[in-house]
Amino acid sequence: MLNYDQPPPRRRLLPAHWFYAADSFARESEAMSHRLPWRYAGLAGDSLVDGVEVEACGGFLFRRQRMDAPALADWLGPFATRLDLMSPALSAPVGADAVEFAANWKILVENTLDDFHGSTVHPQTIHPAVDADWRQHLHTERHGPHSHSSWKLSAATAQWWEKLVARGGLARFAAQDRYDHTYIFPDLYVASFHGAMVIVHRVVPLAVDRTRLEWRTFLPSHNPGDRKRDAFRRSLAGQLALSARQVIEEDRPLCEMVQAGRAGATGPGMLGWREQRIGDVHDALATLLDI
């Protein structure tokens, strides 16, 4: 249980130049390619580069980048079980999309790991979907640079999903009324709703100030081939795809404004108790960069 009456620990945060200097980006890219033991490579069934050694955790594939890399299960820690749990949903893709941000990739990661930006950035989309009592219903687990956040859905949202499950014959990988967010360092995060819909996101650095966010949506059904339910599921998938893009488009201007202001930063900020996932990422990067 977090003690919010005590000040949070100070974290080792990267200097601002790691967000806007081209030479810093080149150094970081080199370290990520050669010093990081494992990196997300794609999903089962994806076309991969020949000769690249990958290992599966359920339907998620990871590329070994160092000969002395620990076992993948040890690298992922408790989140290996989480990825494996969600993997059955990956057999039912219903859409894919991507958006480019004029921002460093780490800003996108910081944004998605900030549980509390929903009330200000997504007041009509994500924020109403979760229970207002975050002290009781928002839980976070961390393992090295990886982390998991789980927030109980609001009663209205849970009821909405129950109706969708019944009408669409949706197959749930778990009976849970939660919004879950699993982050695997450095570039994979997986969101799920009500144990039914899964969205796999990949953060792709293009330049020091340019990033593409790619995502794929999965919505499995118990009765594929049922024409009435399949039609409903296709309609639902289209609606959810529009909602997902709306959320991303709400994030984009914020991330781009943060990028624009990085060069003017006078020093690192302070992270609150609920922002320690961000500190874990900075710490892991500082270790990789040997700074």
DRENFITOR-338726 format. One record per residue: residue in one letter; z, y, x of N, C-alpha, C, CB in turn. Coordinates in steps of 0.1 Angstrom, whole numbers, padded with zeros to 4 digits, always signed. Each point is the difference from the previous one (the first is absolute). Glycine has a CB too. Layout:
% residues N
AZYXZYXZYXZYX/...
END
This chain:
% residues 291
M+0000-0012+0009+0000+0012-0009+0000+0012+0009+0012-0012-0019/L-0021+0022+0017-0001+0012+0008+0011+0009-0004-0025-0003+0002/N+0031+0010+0008+0011+0009-0002-0007+0014+0000+0018-0015+0010/Y-0021+0021-0021-0007+0012-0001+0009+0012+0004-0015-0010-0017/D+0028+0008+0018+0009+0011+0003+0001+0002+0015+0013-0006-0020/Q-0019-0003+0028-0001+0001+0015-0014+0004+0004+0018-0017+0002/P-0019+0025+0009-0013+0004+0004-0008-0012+0005+0009+0023+0007/P-0022-0023-0009-0008-0011+0004-0002+0000+0016-0012+0000-0022/P+0008-0011+0028-0001-0001+0014-0012+0009+0005+0010-0023+0000/R-0009+0028+0011-0012+0007+0006-0009-0010+0006+0014+0020+0005/R-0028-0018-0008-0010-0009+0005-0008+0005+0011+0000-0010-0023/R-0007+0001+0030-0009+0005+0011-0014+0002-0007+0013-0013+0018/L-0016+0026-0020-0012+0003-0007-0011+0005+0010+0013+0006-0021/L-0025-0009+0018-0011+0004+0009-0002+0015+0000-0011-0022-0003/P+0008+0028+0015-0004+0014+0001-0013+0002-0008+0011+0002+0022/A-0013+0011-0026-0011+0003-0010-0013-0003+0006+0014+0018-0009/H-0016-0018+0023-0013-0001+0005-0006-0014-0003+0006+0016+0018/W+0002-0026-0021-0005-0013-0003-0007+0000-0014+0019-0010+0014/F-0019+0021-0021-0006+0001-0013-0013+0009+0001+0022-0003-0011/Y-0024+0010+0022-0012+0009+0000-0008+0000+0013+0012+0013-0017/A-0006-0018+0028-0007+0001+0013-0009-0013+0002+0019+0014+0009/A-0032-0011-0006-0010-0011+0002+0004-0010+0011-0017+0015-0009/D+0023-0010+0020+0004-0009+0011+0011-0008-0004-0008+0016+0017/S+0017-0011-0025+0012-0008-0005-0005-0011-0009+0015+0020+0002/F-0025-0017-0011-0006-0010-0009-0006-0011+0008-0004+0018-0017/A-0003-0015+0028-0007-0010+0008+0011-0009+0007-0020+0016+0004/R+0030-0010+0001+0011-0008+0006+0007-0009-0010+0003+0018+0017/E-0001-0013-0029+0007-0007-0010-0009-0012-0005+0012+0021-0007/S-0025-0019+0006-0010-0010-0004+0000-0012+0010-0014+0018-0012/E+0014-0014+0025+0000-0010+0010+0013-0008+0000-0014+0015+0014/A+0025-0009-0016+0013-0007-0001+0000-0009-0012+0012+0019+0011/M-0017-0015-0023+0000-0008-0012-0009-0012+0002+0005+0021-0014/S-0015-0020+0022-0009-0011+0001+0004-0010+0010-0018+0015-0006/H+0027-0011+0016+0003-0009+0011+0015-0004+0001-0020+0009+0012/R+0028+0000-0017+0015-0003+0001+0006-0005-0013+0000+0018+0017/L-0006-0015-0028+0005-0005-0013-0003-0015-0001-0003+0023-0011/P+0013-0032+0008-0002-0014+0000-0009-0005-0011+0022-0002+0011/W-0020+0007-0023-0008-0005-0011-0005+0013-0008+0013-0022-0002/R-0025+0020-0005-0005+0011-0008-0007-0006-0012-0002+0016+0020/Y+0004-0010-0031-0007-0005-0012-0015+0000+0002+0018+0010-0014/A-0025-0021+0010-0014-0002+0002-0008-0001-0013+0006-0012+0021/G+0000+0009-0032-0007-0001-0013+0006-0010-0009-0021+0007+0012/L+0014-0011-0022+0005-0010-0009-0009-0013+0001+0008+0018-0016/A-0002-0029+0012-0007-0013+0000-0013+0002-0007+0021-0013+0000/G-0032+0008+0006-0013+0001-0005-0008+0012+0005+0008-0011-0020/D-0002+0020+0027-0007+0012+0006-0008-0005+0012+0018+0015-0008/S-0029-0008+0010-0008-0002+0012+0006+0007+0012-0021-0002-0014/L+0025-0006+0024+0006+0005+0012-0009-0001+0012+0023-0006-0010/V-0020+0014+0020-0007+0000+0012+0001-0014+0007+0003+0025+0003/D-0014-0031+0001+0001-0013+0007+0008+0001+0013-0022-0006-0010/G+0030-0005+0012+0008-0001+0012+0014+0007-0001-0021+0000+0012/V+0024+0007-0023+0013+0006-0002+0009-0010-0005-0010+0022-0004/E+0021-0024+0011+0010-0010-0004+0009+0006-0011+0000-0010+0023/V+0001+0004-0034+0008+0004-0011+0009-0011-0005-0018+0016-0007/E+0029-0012+0001+0009-0009-0006+0003+0005-0014+0010-0007+0022/A-0008-0003-0032+0002+0004-0014+0015+0000-0003-0022-0009-0006/C+0026+0018-0002+0013+0000-0007-0004+0001-0015+0013+0011+0019/G-0013-0023-0026-0006+0000-0013-0014+0004+0000+0022+0005-0010/G-0026+0005+0002-0014+0004+0000-0003+0012+0010-0001-0008-0023/F+0011+0012+0031-0001+0011+0009-0003-0005+0014+0016+0014-0015/L-0026-0008+0021-0004-0004+0014+0005+0010+0010-0020-0012-0009/F+0025+0007+0020+0004+0009+0011-0006-0004+0013+0022+0004-0012/R-0026+0006+0020-0007-0002+0013+0011+0000+0011-0022+0010-0009/R+0021-0021+0017+0009+0000+0012-0006+0009+0010+0008-0024-0005/Q+0000+0033+0011-0005+0010+0009+0006-0002+0014-0003+0016-0018/R+0013-0024+0019+0006-0003+0013+0003-0015+0002+0010+0023+0001/M-0013-0028+0010+0003-0015+0002+0015-0003-0001-0020-0001+0015/D+0028+0011-0012+0015-0003+0000+0006+0005-0014+0001+0002+0025/A-0010-0001-0035+0005+0005-0013+0010-0010-0006-0021+0012-0004/P+0032-0008-0002+0009-0009-0007-0008-0007-0011+0020+0014+0006/A-0014-0024-0012-0006-0007-0011-0001+0010-0011+0010-0022+0006/L-0021+0021-0014-0003+0010-0011+0012+0001-0009-0025-0005+0002/A+0031-0007-0006+0011+0000-0009+0011+0008+0005-0007-0022-0009/D+0010+0022+0022+0010+0007+0007-0003+0015+0000+0006-0020+0014/W-0019+0023-0012-0004+0015+0000+0002+0006-0014-0017-0005+0018/L+0013-0003-0028+0001+0005-0014+0014+0000-0005-0023-0007-0004/G+0031-0002+0009+0014-0001-0005+0001-0004-0014+0006+0017+0016/P+0003-0011-0024+0001-0004-0014-0012+0003-0009+0024+0004+0003/F-0033+0004+0002-0011+0004-0008-0012-0010+0001+0006+0024+0004/A-0004-0034+0004-0010-0011+0000+0001-0007-0014+0001-0003+0025/T+0011+0001-0029+0003-0006-0013-0006+0009-0012+0021-0012+0009/R-0020+0025-0007-0005+0009-0010-0015-0001-0001+0020+0015+0004/L-0027-0015+0007-0014+0000+0000-0005-0014-0006-0001+0015+0021/D+0008-0025-0017-0004-0013-0005+0002-0001-0016+0007-0010+0022/L+0004+0017-0027+0002+0000-0014-0011+0006-0008+0025+0001+0005/M-0030+0011+0001-0011+0007-0007-0013-0006+0002+0013+0020+0003/S-0015-0029+0006-0013-0005+0003-0008-0007-0011+0009-0003+0022/P-0003-0004-0031-0008-0006-0012-0008+0011-0007+0017-0018-0002/A-0012+0030+0001-0007+0011-0007-0013+0003+0007+0022+0009-0009/L-0023-0011+0021-0012+0004+0008-0013-0008-0004+0015+0006+0019/S-0013-0016-0027-0012-0007-0005-0007+0007-0011+0011-0021+0007/A-0006+0032-0012-0005+0007-0012-0003+0014+0003+0012-0016-0015/P-0022+0020+0024-0003+0014+0003-0007+0006-0013-0002-0005+0025/V+0006+0018-0027-0006+0007-0012-0006+0013+0005+0016-0011-0016/G-0014+0015+0028-0005+0013+0004+0003+0004+0015+0002+0007-0024/A-0010+0002+0029+0003+0005+0014-0004+0014+0000-0004-0023+0010/D+0010+0031-0001-0003+0014+0001+0005+0005+0013+0002+0003-0025/A-0006+0010+0029+0004+0006+0012-0001+0015-0001-0007-0020+0013/V+0016+0027-0005+0000+0014+0000+0003+0004+0014+0008+0002-0023/E-0015+0009+0028+0002+0005+0013+0009+0012-0001-0022-0008+0008/F+0031+0009+0002+0010+0011+0001-0003+0008+0013+0018-0013-0013/A-0017+0026+0012-0001+0008+0012+0015+0001+0006-0020+0014-0009/A+0025-0025+0013+0013-0001+0005+0002-0012+0009+0009+0011-0021/N+0000-0010+0031+0004-0011+0008+0005-0012-0007+0005+0017+0018/W-0008-0029-0014+0004-0012-0007+0015-0001-0002-0020-0011+0009/K+0028+0016+0000+0014-0001-0001+0006+0009-0011+0001-0005+0024/I-0008+0015-0028+0004+0008-0011-0002-0007-0013-0006+0021+0012/L-0004-0029-0013-0002-0009-0012+0011-0010-0001-0025+0003+0001/V+0029-0009+0011+0011-0010+0000+0013+0007-0004-0012-0013+0017/E+0015+0025-0011+0012+0007-0003+0001+0003-0015+0001+0010+0023/N-0012-0006-0029-0001+0003-0014+0003-0012-0009-0017+0018+0005/T+0011-0029-0002+0002-0012-0008+0014-0006+0001-0024-0004+0001/L+0031+0007+0011+0013-0006+0002+0011+0010-0006-0008-0012+0021/D+0004+0023-0025+0010+0010-0006+0001-0003-0015-0006+0017+0017/D+0017-0024-0021+0002-0004-0013+0001+0012-0010+0012-0021+0009/F-0007+0032-0004+0003+0011-0009-0011+0010-0002+0023-0003+0008/H-0035+0001-0002-0010+0010-0003-0006-0002-0013-0005+0001+0024/G+0008-0012-0031-0005-0002-0014+0003+0011-0010+0002-0024+0005/S+0010+0029-0004+0004+0010-0010-0007+0013+0001+0022-0011+0000/T-0027+0014+0013-0007+0013+0002-0015-0001+0001+0021+0007+0012/V-0025-0019-0007-0015-0001+0002-0006-0008-0012+0003+0000+0025/H+0005-0009-0030-0006-0009-0011+0009+0001-0013-0009-0016+0017/P+0012+0028-0022+0009+0001-0011-0005-0006-0013+0008+0021+0011/Q-0021-0022-0012-0006-0006-0013-0005-0014+0002-0006+0023-0007/T+0006-0028+0019-0006-0013+0003+0010-0011+0004-0021+0012+0006/I+0025-0011+0007+0010-0010+0005+0014+0002-0005-0015-0002+0020/H+0019+0015-0019+0015+0003-0002+0005-0005-0014-0003+0020+0015/P-0005-0018-0026+0006-0005-0013+0000-0015-0001-0008+0021-0010/A+0001-0028+0019-0001-0014-0001+0013-0007+0005-0025+0002+0003/V+0034+0005+0004+0011-0007+0006+0013+0006-0006-0012-0004+0021/D+0023-0004-0020+0013+0004-0006+0005+0012+0007+0005-0024-0006/A+0001+0033-0001+0005+0013+0005+0012-0002+0009-0009+0012-0020/D+0016-0023+0018+0013-0002+0008-0004-0007+0013+0014-0002-0021/W-0019+0010+0031-0004-0006+0013+0011-0005+0008-0019+0015+0000/R+0031-0010-0001+0012-0005+0007+0003-0014-0003+0009+0023+0001/Q-0011-0027-0013+0003-0014-0005-0013-0009+0001+0018+0009-0015/H-0029-0003+0012-0012-0009-0002-0011+0001+0011+0005+0003-0024/L-0002+0005+0035-0010+0000+0011+0007-0007+0012-0011+0022-0009/H+0004-0032+0014+0006-0008+0011-0011-0001+0011+0014-0013-0016/T-0009+0014+0028-0008+0000+0012+0005-0010+0010-0006+0024-0004/E-0004-0031+0010+0003-0010+0010-0009+0003+0012+0006-0018-0017/R-0001+0017+0029-0007+0003+0012+0001-0011+0011+0004+0025-0005/H-0015-0027+0012+0000-0009+0011-0009+0005+0011+0003-0019-0016/G+0003+0025+0026-0008+0007+0011-0008+0011-0007-0001-0021+0014/P-0012+0022-0011-0008+0010-0006-0005-0003-0014-0007+0006+0023/H+0009-0018-0028-0004-0004-0013+0011+0003-0010-0015-0018+0009/S+0011+0020-0022+0011+0003-0010-0005-0003-0014+0009+0018+0015/H+0000-0018-0024-0003-0003-0014+0009+0008-0009-0007-0024+0006/S+0001+0030-0016+0007+0009-0009-0003-0006-0014-0002+0020+0014/S+0013-0022-0022-0002-0005-0013+0008+0008-0010-0002-0023+0009/W-0005+0028-0020+0005+0009-0009-0002-0006-0014-0004+0020+0015/K+0015-0020-0023-0001-0005-0014-0009+0008-0008+0023-0009+0002/L-0032+0003-0010-0008+0008-0009+0008+0006-0011-0019-0015+0006/S+0014+0026-0011+0007+0006-0012-0002-0010-0012-0004+0024+0008/A+0013-0023-0018-0001-0009-0011-0014+0001-0007+0025+0002-0003/A-0030+0010+0001-0013+0002-0007-0011-0007+0008+0008+0022-0010/T-0008-0020+0024-0010-0006+0008+0000-0015+0000+0001+0020+0014/A+0012-0026-0014+0001-0014+0000-0005-0006-0013+0020+0002+0015/Q-0017+0005-0026-0005-0005-0014-0015+0001+0000+0021+0008-0011/W-0027+0002+0017-0014+0002+0000-0007-0012+0007+0003+0025+0000/W+0003-0028+0012-0005-0012+0007+0001-0013-0007+0006+0013+0021/E+0005-0015-0028+0003-0012-0008-0011-0002-0010+0024+0002+0004/K-0028+0009-0011-0011+0000-0009-0013-0004+0006+0012+0017-0014/L-0015-0011+0026-0012-0003+0007-0001-0015+0005-0001+0024+0008/V+0012-0029-0004+0001-0014+0005-0003-0009-0012+0017+0006+0017/A-0011-0003-0029-0003-0009-0011-0014+0001-0005+0024+0003-0007/R-0029+0009+0005-0013+0002-0005-0011-0005+0009+0008+0020-0013/G-0006-0017+0026-0011-0004+0010+0002-0014+0006-0002+0024+0005/G+0013-0031-0009+0003-0013+0006+0001+0001+0015-0012-0010-0018/L+0019+0021+0023+0001+0003+0014+0010-0010+0007-0005+0024-0004/A+0002-0028+0016+0008-0009+0007+0009+0008+0010-0018-0019-0002/R+0031+0017+0001+0009+0008+0009+0004-0009+0012+0008+0013-0020/F-0008-0008+0031+0005-0007+0012+0015-0001+0000-0021+0007+0013/A+0028+0002-0020+0014+0000-0001+0004+0007-0013+0003+0000+0025/A+0008-0005-0031+0005+0007-0012+0010+0011+0004-0003-0022-0014/Q-0003+0034+0016+0008+0011+0005-0005+0013-0006+0006-0012+0021/D+0003+0020-0026-0004+0013-0006+0002+0011+0010+0006-0008-0023/R-0014+0007+0034+0002+0010+0011-0013+0005+0006+0021-0012+0005/Y-0020+0023+0001-0011+0005+0009+0004-0003+0014-0007+0019-0017/D-0001-0027+0024+0004-0004+0013-0011+0005+0010+0011-0021-0009/H-0006+0025+0021-0008+0005+0010+0004-0006+0014-0003+0022-0013/T-0006-0030+0018+0002-0007+0013-0009+0007+0010+0007-0022-0011/Y-0001+0026+0022-0007+0007+0011+0001-0009+0012+0004+0023-0009/I-0016-0027+0015-0001-0007+0012-0006+0009+0011-0002-0023-0013/F+0009+0026+0023-0004+0009+0011-0012-0006+0007+0024+0008+0003/P-0034+0001+0000+0000+0014-0003-0009+0005-0012+0004+0002+0024/D-0012-0011-0029-0011+0005-0009-0001-0008-0013-0011+0008+0020/L+0020-0016-0024-0001-0008-0013+0012+0004-0009-0012-0019+0012/Y+0009+0022-0024+0010+0000-0010-0005-0006-0013+0011+0020+0011/V-0002-0027-0018-0004-0007-0012+0010+0004-0011-0009-0019+0013/A+0003+0024-0024+0008+0005-0012-0002-0011-0011-0002+0025+0007/S+0012-0027-0015-0001-0009-0011+0008+0006-0012-0004-0020+0015/F-0001+0017-0027+0007+0004-0012+0003-0011-0009-0012+0022+0002/H+0024-0024-0006+0004-0009-0010-0003-0015+0004-0004+0018-0018/G+0002-0020+0031-0003-0013+0004-0014-0005-0004+0024-0005+0000/A-0032+0015-0004-0014-0004-0006-0011+0006+0009+0010-0001-0023/M-0011+0014+0023-0010+0007+0008+0004+0002+0014-0008+0012-0021/V-0002-0015+0030+0002+0002+0015-0010+0009+0005+0011-0023+0002/I-0008+0033+0006-0009+0009+0006+0002+0000+0015-0001+0015-0020/V-0009-0020+0028+0001-0001+0014-0007+0012+0007+0000-0025-0002/H+0008+0033+0009-0005+0012+0007-0001-0002+0015+0011+0014-0018/R-0022-0008+0023-0001+0000+0015-0003+0014+0005-0009-0024-0001/V+0016+0028+0011-0001+0014+0006-0009-0002+0012+0023+0008-0009/V-0034-0001+0009-0010-0001+0011-0002+0013+0007-0012-0018-0013/P+0018+0020+0025-0002+0012+0008-0014+0002+0004+0023-0002+0008/L-0029+0014-0011-0014+0003+0004+0000+0010+0012-0007-0005-0024/A+0016+0014+0024+0002+0010+0011+0014+0005-0001-0025+0007-0001/V+0029+0001+0010+0014+0005+0000+0003+0007-0013-0001+0002+0025/D-0009+0004-0032+0003+0007-0012-0009-0005-0012+0006+0020+0014/R-0009-0033-0013-0009-0005-0011+0004-0015-0002-0019+0016+0006/T+0022-0020-0018+0004-0013-0004-0006-0005-0013+0022+0004+0012/R-0026-0016-0012-0005-0006-0012+0011-0009-0006-0025+0002+0008/L+0028-0001-0021+0009-0009-0007-0008-0009-0008+0019+0017+0000/E-0019-0030+0002-0007-0009-0008+0010-0008-0008-0019-0002+0017/W+0015-0002-0030+0009-0008-0007-0008-0010-0010+0017+0018+0001/R-0011-0029-0003-0006-0010-0009+0011-0004-0010-0016-0009+0018/T+0011+0007-0031+0009-0002-0011-0002-0015-0005+0000+0025-0006/F+0011-0032+0003-0001-0013-0005+0008-0002-0013-0003-0008+0024/L-0002+0001-0033+0006-0001-0013-0003-0014-0006-0002+0025-0004/P+0010-0035+0008-0003-0014-0004+0003-0003-0014+0005-0006+0023/S-0012-0004-0028+0001-0004-0014+0003-0015-0001-0016+0018-0008/H+0023-0022-0002+0003-0015-0003-0013-0007-0005+0024+0005-0004/N-0032+0002-0003-0011-0006-0007-0013+0006+0003+0015-0006-0019/P-0020+0006+0031-0013+0005+0003-0011-0008-0008+0008+0007+0023/G-0017+0001-0028-0010-0007-0009+0002+0003-0015-0002-0018+0018/D+0014+0022-0021+0002+0004-0014-0006+0014-0002+0022-0013-0001/R-0034+0013-0007-0008+0013+0000+0008+0012-0006-0020-0015-0003/K+0028+0013-0007+0008+0011-0005+0010+0005+0010-0003-0009-0023/R+0010+0000+0029+0010+0005+0010-0007+0005+0012+0016-0016-0009/D-0027+0010+0013-0007+0006+0012-0005+0014-0002-0007-0024+0006/A+0002+0026-0018-0005+0014-0004+0012+0010+0001-0019-0010-0015/F+0030+0006+0010+0012+0009+0000+0004+0002+0014+0008-0009-0022/R-0008-0001+0030+0004+0001+0014-0009+0009+0008+0010-0023-0001/R-0023+0022-0002-0010+0009+0007+0002+0015-0004-0016-0019+0000/S+0019+0021-0013+0003+0013-0005+0013+0006+0007-0011-0005-0022/L+0021-0004+0023+0013+0004+0006-0002+0003+0015+0012-0014-0017/A-0020+0005+0023-0003+0002+0015-0006+0014+0002-0003-0025+0003/G-0007+0029-0012-0006+0013+0002+0010+0011-0002-0021-0010-0008/Q+0030+0009-0001+0010+0010-0003+0009+0001+0012-0001-0004-0025/L+0006-0007+0030+0009+0000+0012-0007+0005+0012+0012-0020-0010/A-0025+0017+0012-0007+0005+0011-0001+0016+0000-0014-0021+0001/L+0012+0026-0012+0000+0015-0002+0014+0006+0003-0018-0002-0017/S+0029-0005+0013+0013+0004+0002+0004+0000+0015+0006-0008-0023/A-0011-0003+0030+0003-0002+0014-0006+0012+0008+0001-0025-0003/R-0014+0028-0001-0007+0010+0008+0007+0014-0003-0022-0013-0001/Q+0026+0015-0011+0007+0012-0004+0012+0002+0009-0008-0001-0023/V+0016-0009+0025+0012+0001+0008-0004+0003+0015+0012-0017-0015/I-0022+0011+0020-0004+0002+0014-0005+0015+0001-0006-0024+0003/E-0002+0028-0013-0005+0014+0000+0011+0010-0001-0021-0008-0010/E+0033+0005+0004+0011+0008+0000+0007+0001+0014+0003-0006-0024/D-0004-0005+0031+0006+0000+0014-0008+0008+0010+0010-0023-0006/R-0024+0023+0004-0008+0005+0010+0002+0014+0004-0017-0016-0008/P+0018+0026-0001+0002+0014+0004+0013+0002+0007-0014+0007-0019/L+0025-0015+0015+0012+0002+0007-0001-0005+0014+0012-0004-0022/C-0018-0008+0025-0001-0005+0013-0009+0010+0009+0002-0024-0009/E-0012+0030+0003-0009+0009+0007+0008+0013+0003-0020-0010-0011/M+0028+0015+0003+0008+0012+0003+0010-0003+0011-0003+0007-0024/V+0009-0019+0024+0009-0004+0011-0007+0000+0013+0014-0013-0016/Q-0026+0007+0016-0008+0000+0012-0003+0014+0005-0011-0022-0008/A+0007+0031-0001-0004+0013+0004+0012+0008+0006-0017+0000-0018/G+0030-0004+0015+0011+0007+0005+0007-0007+0012+0003+0008-0023/R-0008-0020+0027+0006-0007+0011+0000+0008+0013-0007-0021-0011/A-0004+0028+0014-0001+0007+0013+0011+0011+0001-0025-0005+0000/G+0030+0010-0012+0009+0010+0000+0015-0005+0000-0017+0014-0011/A+0019-0027+0012+0013-0006+0000+0008+0005+0012-0008-0020-0013/T+0020+0024+0011+0009+0004+0011+0008-0011+0006+0001+0023-0010/G+0000-0034+0003+0008-0012+0004+0000-0010-0011+0014+0015+0015/P-0008-0027-0012+0001-0010-0010+0009+0003-0011-0005-0016+0017/G+0003+0011-0029+0008+0003-0011+0012-0010-0001-0019+0009-0012/M+0026-0009+0002+0011-0010-0002-0004-0009-0012+0017+0016+0009/L-0013-0029-0008-0003-0009-0010+0013-0003-0008-0019-0010+0014/G+0018+0009-0027+0011-0003-0008+0002-0015-0001-0004+0020-0013/W+0014-0025+0006+0003-0014+0000-0011-0008-0006+0024+0006-0003/R-0031+0000-0007-0011-0007-0006-0014+0001+0007+0012+0004-0021/E-0011+0003+0033-0012+0001+0008+0000-0008+0013-0003+0023-0010/Q+0012-0032+0011+0002-0007+0012-0012-0009+0003+0025+0001-0003/R-0033-0005-0007-0012-0008+0002-0010+0008+0009+0004-0012-0023/I-0004+0025+0021-0009+0009+0008+0005+0000+0014-0005+0014-0020/G+0018-0013+0022+0006-0001+0013-0003-0013+0008+0018+0015-0008/D-0019-0026+0001-0003-0013+0006-0014+0000+0005+0015-0011-0016/V-0025+0018+0009-0013+0001+0004-0001+0008+0013-0008-0002-0024/H+0014+0013+0024+0000+0009+0012+0006-0007+0012+0001+0020-0015/D+0010-0027+0013+0006-0008+0011-0009-0010+0005+0022+0004-0010/A-0029-0012+0002-0009-0010+0004-0011+0006+0008+0006-0014-0020/L-0012+0025+0015-0011+0006+0007+0005+0006+0014-0011+0006-0022/A+0023+0000+0022+0005+0005+0013+0001-0011+0010+0012+0018-0012/T-0007-0030+0008+0001-0011+0009-0013-0005+0005+0020-0007-0013/L-0030+0006+0004-0014-0004+0004-0006+0010+0010-0003-0011-0023/L+0006+0024+0021-0006+0010+0008+0008+0002+0013-0009+0011-0021/D+0021-0017+0022+0009+0001+0011+0004+0014+0003-0011-0020+0010/I+0016+0027-0021+0004+0013+0002+0015+0002-0005-0024+0008-0003/
END
